[in-house]
Amino acid sequence: VAAQKCRKRKLNAILNLEEDVCNLQTQKESLKKEHSQCSKSINQIKQKLNILYHDIFSRLRDDQGRPVNPRQYVIHCSSNGGVFIIPKHLANSEQKQDNRKEQKQK
């Protein structure tokens, strides 16, 4: 009787584990689909942002009326909502400082 109960418990445990595996596989597929949709959305947003970025730079002019070179300048958004056009070398140094601050906070 004890052996029979032991076998029954073992069989129940195996059935529960198989059910868990099935549920986890379903969840995995669902997460894969969600990940794929998120990746597509991110790529679409990146494309729209890139188009907007080029559109903005095509309309910008410096003090002498010459077009602003997007290879030399970047659009910078400040925390208070201000938008600035700054030289890339300044943006790179600012990003490095921000990265250092974030690392110190961690």
C-alpha positions as CSV (number, residue, x, y, z in Angstrom):
1,V,0.0,0.0,0.0
2,A,2.8,2.4,0.9
3,A,4.6,1.6,-2.4
4,Q,1.4,2.1,-4.3
5,K,0.9,5.5,-2.6
6,C,4.5,6.5,-3.4
7,R,4.0,5.6,-7.1
8,K,0.8,7.6,-7.2
9,R,2.5,10.6,-5.6
10,K,5.4,10.3,-8.1
11,L,2.9,10.0,-11.0
12,N,1.0,13.1,-9.8
13,A,4.3,15.0,-9.5
14,I,5.3,14.0,-13.0
15,L,1.8,15.1,-14.4
16,N,2.0,18.4,-12.5
17,L,5.5,19.0,-13.9
18,E,4.4,18.2,-17.5
19,E,1.5,20.6,-17.1
20,D,3.9,23.3,-15.8
21,V,6.2,22.7,-18.8
22,C,3.3,23.0,-21.2
23,N,2.2,26.3,-19.5
24,L,5.7,27.6,-19.6
25,Q,6.0,26.8,-23.3
26,T,2.8,28.6,-24.0
27,Q,4.0,31.6,-21.9
28,K,7.3,31.5,-23.8
29,E,5.6,31.7,-27.2
30,S,3.4,34.5,-26.0
31,L,6.5,36.4,-24.8
32,K,8.3,35.8,-28.1
33,K,5.3,37.3,-30.0
34,E,5.2,40.3,-27.6
35,H,9.0,40.8,-28.0
36,S,8.6,40.6,-31.8
37,Q,5.8,43.2,-31.7
38,C,7.9,45.5,-29.4
39,S,10.9,45.2,-31.7
40,K,8.8,46.2,-34.7
41,S,7.3,49.1,-32.8
42,I,10.8,50.3,-31.7
43,N,12.1,50.0,-35.3
44,Q,9.1,52.0,-36.6
45,I,9.7,54.7,-34.0
46,K,13.4,54.8,-34.8
47,Q,12.5,55.3,-38.5
48,K,10.0,58.1,-37.7
49,L,12.6,59.7,-35.4
50,N,15.2,59.5,-38.1
51,I,12.9,61.1,-40.7
52,L,12.0,63.8,-38.2
53,Y,15.7,64.4,-37.4
54,H,16.6,64.8,-41.0
55,D,13.5,67.0,-41.7
56,I,14.5,69.3,-38.8
57,F,18.1,69.6,-40.0
58,S,17.0,70.3,-43.6
59,R,15.2,73.4,-42.3
60,L,17.8,74.7,-39.9
61,R,20.1,77.5,-40.9
62,D,23.1,79.2,-39.1
63,D,23.5,82.9,-38.5
64,Q,24.8,83.4,-42.1
65,G,21.8,81.4,-43.6
66,R,23.8,78.3,-44.4
67,P,22.3,74.9,-43.7
68,V,23.4,73.3,-40.4
69,N,25.4,70.2,-40.9
70,P,23.9,67.2,-39.1
71,R,27.3,65.5,-39.0
72,Q,28.7,68.3,-36.9
73,Y,25.6,69.1,-34.7
74,V,23.0,67.2,-32.7
75,I,19.6,68.0,-31.3
76,H,19.8,68.1,-27.5
77,C,16.6,68.0,-25.3
78,S,17.1,69.3,-21.8
79,S,15.3,68.1,-18.7
80,N,13.2,71.3,-18.6
81,G,11.8,70.7,-22.1
82,G,14.3,73.0,-24.0
83,V,15.6,71.9,-27.3
84,F,19.1,73.0,-28.5
85,I,21.4,72.4,-31.4
86,I,24.9,71.7,-30.0
87,P,28.2,70.6,-31.5
88,K,28.6,66.8,-31.5
89,H,31.9,67.0,-29.5
90,L,30.0,68.8,-26.6
91,A,27.2,66.2,-26.8
92,N,29.7,63.3,-26.5
93,S,31.4,64.8,-23.5
94,E,28.0,65.5,-21.9
95,Q,26.9,61.9,-22.5
96,K,30.1,60.6,-20.9
97,Q,29.4,62.8,-17.8
98,D,25.8,61.5,-17.6
99,N,27.1,57.9,-17.9
100,R,29.5,58.5,-15.0
101,K,26.7,60.0,-12.9
102,E,24.5,57.0,-13.5
103,Q,27.3,54.5,-12.7
104,K,28.0,56.4,-9.4
105,Q,24.3,56.2,-8.5
106,K,24.2,52.4,-9.0
